[in-house]
């Protein structure tokens, strides 16, 4: 049985990075999901679920809409720069630092959890 590890600081840093005039966000997009939501960081990418199908750029448009809404940032400042026809995408966010992006998406709390060593998980009860 494979053991799932918690995302590390390197995953967080590679998912959200500083860039001139803003920041970059690496995305793993899951189209045709049951609901639109921003998930967690897996393998250095932020998992994002959208209800739109991957047809006629609908999933990409929904991704930009979801991110701009979640970031409380103008839609025109959030643009897809890589991966238009792939699940693996890179989005450039103009005007926000990587720290601001992490805070607005709720990823900063995960960062402090990782650095403090607290996972928030309850200890398992023994069955003995």
Rosetta blueprint (number, residue, H / E / L):
1 X L
2 X L
3 X L
4 X L
5 X L
6 X L
7 X L
8 X L
9 X H
10 X H
11 X H
12 X H
13 X H
14 X H
15 X H
16 X E
17 X E
18 X E
19 X E
20 X L
21 X L
22 X E
23 X E
24 X E
25 X E
26 X E
27 X E
28 X E
29 X E
30 X E
31 X L
32 X L
33 X L
34 X L
35 X L
36 X L
37 X E
38 X E
39 X E
40 X E
41 X E
42 X E
43 X L
44 X L
45 X E
46 X E
47 X E
48 X E
49 X E
50 X L
51 X L
52 X L
53 X L
54 X L
55 X L
56 X L
57 X L
58 X H
59 X H
60 X H
61 X H
62 X H
63 X H
64 X H
65 X H
66 X H
67 X H
68 X H
69 X H
70 X H
71 X H
72 X L
73 X L
74 X L
75 X H
76 X H
77 X H
78 X E
79 X E
80 X E
81 X E
82 X E
83 X L
84 X L
85 X L
86 X L
87 X L
88 X E
89 X E
90 X E
91 X E
92 X E
93 X E
94 X E
95 X L
96 X L
97 X L
98 X H
99 X H
100 X H
101 X H
102 X H
103 X H
104 X H
105 X L
106 X L
107 X L
108 X H
109 X H
110 X H
111 X H
112 X H
113 X H
114 X H
115 X H
116 X H
117 X L
118 X L
119 X L
120 X L
121 X L
122 X L
123 X L
124 X L
125 X L
126 X L
127 X L
128 X L
